[in-house]
Amino acid sequence: MKNSDKVTEIVQQLGVQARKASRALMGVSTDQKNQALHAMANALEKHTPEIKKQNALDVADGKEKGLSSAMVDRLVLNDERMSAMIQGLRDIAELPDPVGNIRSSWKKENGLILEKRSVPIGVIGMIYESRPNVTADAAALCLKASNAIILRGGSEALRSNQAIADALQEGGREAGLPEHVIQLIPISDRDAVTALITMDQYVDVIIPRGGEGLIRAVAENATVPVLKHYKGVCHVYVDRVADAQKAWSIVENAKCQRPGVCNAAETMLVHSEIAASWLPEMADILESRGVELRGDDRAREWVPSMKPATEEDWYTEYLDMILSVKIVDDIYEAIDHIHHYGSGHSDAIVTEVDENKAIFGRMVDSAAVYINASTRFTDGAEFGMGAEIGISTDRLHARGPVALEELTTYKYVVTGDGQIK
Amino acid sequence: MKNSDKVTEIVQQLGVQARKASRALMGVSTDQKNQALHAMANALEKHTPEIKKQNALDVADGKEKGLSSAMVDRLVLNDERMSAMIQGLRDIAELPDPVGNIRSSWKKENGLILEKRSVPIGVIGMIYESRPNVTADAAALCLKASNAIILRGGSEALRSNQAIADALQEGGREAGLPEHVIQLIPISDRDAVTALITMDQYVDVIIPRGGEGLIRAVAENATVPVLKHYKGVCHVYVDRVADAQKAWSIVENAKCQRPGVCNAAETMLVHSEIAASWLPEMADILESRGVELRGDDRAREWVPSMKPATEEDWYTEYLDMILSVKIVDDIYEAIDHIHHYGSGHSDAIVTEVDENKAIFGRMVDSAAVYINASTRFTDGAEFGMGAEIGISTDRLHARGPVALEELTTYKYVVTGDGQIK
């Protein structure tokens, strides 16, 4: 037997178990799920020393293997992060159960009563990179929506993830959950990912979280549907008639408040008629914050300190204190730029013109479109949806924050009294 | 240049044009879309002689190539079918516009107003087999939801489809629609399908309609998300305490009313305690209708005329006057059977026990779950959703009938007054 066959067999076994668990979860009550989440939080508390011990081994190995300091930082589980993880489970227990909601219901002339009910998606395959807290966060969200989960974390965090998963499973057992609701792929072999993402009969959706390379590889090779979050090339467009102060503060916030995240702005588009009066002071503000500006020729006429932007810049998610700047002649040029170079994540307009608010809101084809507000609000908690498992830049099923409701699907329950066609 | 490269280039060009058209459609009003649908209906009327002429060529070729008589029948466009197609466009014009609906909206403490708005999916790739009326039906539904469509019909219907698409495009031009909203792949080369289903940057979803082989091939090779309808292995479970008359009529209807469609029943599950009193008469009714029964050993004790069912039978979508019959000892055995062998399409229980209605409604994991009604109701029109483009047995985005609302997605429009994070 080839090694890849053995790996496939192991992963398939997890799939069989997960499908069985997902069916059993359809009979588990809200109370039982919430009790399990608290029991899992308790188990994580109890096993914190062991989890930290395993994490220290991962961290030591990571350093030895030459992981970057940023990677090592993401890997570390200190007391603060453990507490946040534990509190996260308790918070999810407090959220409303998304399963069983009647999304709509109606009665037909023949007397049939139709209900469109929220139901679990089924089995979710979660593929992620170094942060071990994702193990608990993702498992808890999936459980709350009555989904079984198969977790596949980064190989550099395998021992940490295993220790966390063990504690979660212990909590689940104590609360009387069905077996195999939460499973972690116990091997770091890459063939395990291939097996997971092609196991249509047992896995209903793959959610990859990590760098673009990981996500692209998963999307290209998966036969299971994938809920993707590629990247956030977000724009702020400052319109011809805009409140200068609002525009300065929105751009500054969208770029600087946390530049390393997907909803931070990467490109500023400025209407040519407001450039003279508004752009130089904006540049001063950003440069004083340490932002490197890269402009097109027209922007550089107003702010000669800008570096020239290349074609590549417009496509780039810097995740850093860099902003590309382009002058446009009207709102349609701005929208065309956003559609051509953007990633459909979060894009904002700053304008005082009602017509342009409506045009931008209607025409811009992004998961979140902002009118006079910072792009930084695209987030499950900020939207009032509670914790999220990621932000989808896909168009089907879920767009924007993927929180509890997005981890459900629906079915029709049709009740009659003997109706035939 | 290889032929496959040329094909890819042609299809990519359609993709570029479709994406542009889909952006332009975001600015097209409901009235304009409805006028275009009527103009398309008029153009189909006007060009009926030409369409029938092209269709006659397709039919003659099909016969010469030895297409089965069923295939030839599906291919034929007679006056009745032309009228139905034309009326279909007018009916879709009358349906409410699904785009722009506010699915929900709320205000955050910081004053931000969030709206979750229905928006078009974007570009839809439709792959279908012989029936040429799908060209008009699918194009009209997609247009009504402001999507651009790229059509790829069966090669045996290429001239018919082209003639229909020409008429639709003429109607669109007359009504001032953006160009390239409706496009048909003008070549029957198989590489065109490969190009279409891997063109992520230009196509947002593929909807295949046809046999299981077609759908499986598309699903396995696509990188674009696919909305699938595999098959309907539908069940009727007759519970221990059931109204005998209702149960007879529901099973008869689910099996016999139109056996060749996906929501027809293929398997009947009967509680062991009702079998003696109920099953023999059911068998008489079905056999008198010409249904061949294939039973497990316990069913054959009550109805010796049944053929023995093989393991394969439980998985089979007969699409014919054949029904497999199994005796079960309780509702859970019925549900397990449905989950193991079913296709998650439409499954029914006949019972007078409220608890069992609730259990079946909750636990059965199918797109449509029926309580005391025939499975034959799973259909967009029957559900009150209007015309449908297909029935999804997938779990994400759309489950069950895919009608206008399912051809939309959503985005968040967030309106503020300078809010920053």
Interface residues (C-beta under 8 A of the other chain):
Chain A: R23 M26 G27 G100 W106 K108 L112 L114 V119 I121 G122 D200 D204 V205 A219 E220 T223 P225 V226 L227 D243 Q245 K246 S249 I250 E252 N253 A254 Q257 H339 K357 G361 R362 M363 D365 S366 A367 A368 V369 Y370 I371 N372 A373 S374 R376 F377 T378 E382 F383 G384 D394 R395 L396 H397 R399 G400 T409 Y410 K411 Y412 V413 V414 T415 G416 D417 G418 Q419 I420 K421
Chain B: R23 M26 G27 G100 W106 K108 L112 L114 V119 I121 G122 D204 V205 A219 E220 T223 P225 V226 L227 D243 Q245 K246 S249 I250 E252 N253 A254 Q257 H339 K357 G361 R362 M363 D365 S366 A367 A368 V369 Y370 I371 N372 A373 S374 R376 F377 T378 E382 F383 G384 D394 R395 L396 H397 R399 G400 T409 Y410 K411 Y412 V413 V414 T415 G416 D417 G418 Q419 I420 K421
